[in-house]
Amino acid sequence: MSKVWDWIKARRERNLTKYEEAKKDFERVIGRPSIEIVLELPPSMEDLKAEFQSLKDDEEFISEVVKLAERYLRSKYGRQE
């Protein structure tokens, strides 16, 4: 029975991986352009690890990062609004 269960779980994981890849392809083609970056916690702030990890769900932080990206793109490529 465990071999069957292992086979079912392995198949589910493969299907989930294929789904995630298809979802990313769909969003890349149809959706708005987006990027993903890895942001590491600075070594001097190790004591704020939990707070740092919670930033990925913090709407205020995400809003500030979007504003930063807009300012950077405008200054680098000269687009004014």
C-alpha positions in Angstrom: 0.0 0.0 0.0 2.8 2.4 0.8 4.2 2.0 -2.8 0.9 3.1 -4.2 0.7 6.0 -1.8 4.2 7.1 -2.7 3.4 6.9 -6.4 0.2 9.0 -5.9 2.2 11.7 -3.9 5.0 11.8 -6.5 2.5 12.2 -9.3 0.7 15.0 -7.4 4.0 16.8 -6.9 4.9 16.6 -10.6 1.4 17.9 -11.5 1.8 20.8 -9.1 5.2 21.7 -10.5 3.8 21.6 -14.1 0.9 23.8 -12.9 3.2 26.4 -11.4 5.3 26.5 -14.5 2.2 26.9 -16.7 0.9 29.6 -14.4 4.2 31.6 -14.6 4.2 31.3 -18.4 0.6 32.5 -18.6 1.3 35.4 -16.3 4.4 36.3 -18.3 2.5 36.3 -21.6 -0.9 37.7 -20.5 -0.3 39.5 -17.2 1.5 42.7 -16.4 5.3 42.5 -16.4 6.7 41.6 -13.0 10.0 40.6 -11.5 11.1 38.5 -8.5 14.2 39.3 -6.6 15.9 37.7 -3.6 16.5 40.2 -0.8 18.8 39.0 1.9 18.7 40.3 5.5 21.7 42.5 6.2 24.1 40.8 8.7 23.8 43.8 11.0 20.1 43.2 11.4 20.0 39.5 12.4 18.0 40.4 15.5 15.1 41.5 13.2 14.8 38.2 11.3 11.1 37.6 12.0 10.2 41.2 11.1 12.2 40.9 7.9 10.5 37.7 6.9 7.0 39.2 7.5 7.8 42.0 5.0 6.7 39.9 2.0 3.1 40.2 3.2 3.3 43.8 4.3 1.3 46.0 1.9 3.0 49.2 3.1 6.4 47.8 2.4 5.4 46.5 -1.0 4.0 50.0 -1.8 7.3 51.6 -0.8 9.3 49.2 -3.0 7.0 50.0 -5.9 7.5 53.7 -5.4 11.3 53.1 -5.2 11.2 51.2 -8.5 9.2 54.0 -10.2 11.7 56.7 -9.0 14.6 54.6 -10.1 13.2 53.9 -13.5 12.3 57.6 -14.0 15.8 58.8 -13.0 17.6 56.1 -15.0 15.5 56.3 -18.2 14.3 59.9 -18.0 10.6 59.2 -18.2 8.5 62.0 -16.5 4.8 61.9 -15.6 
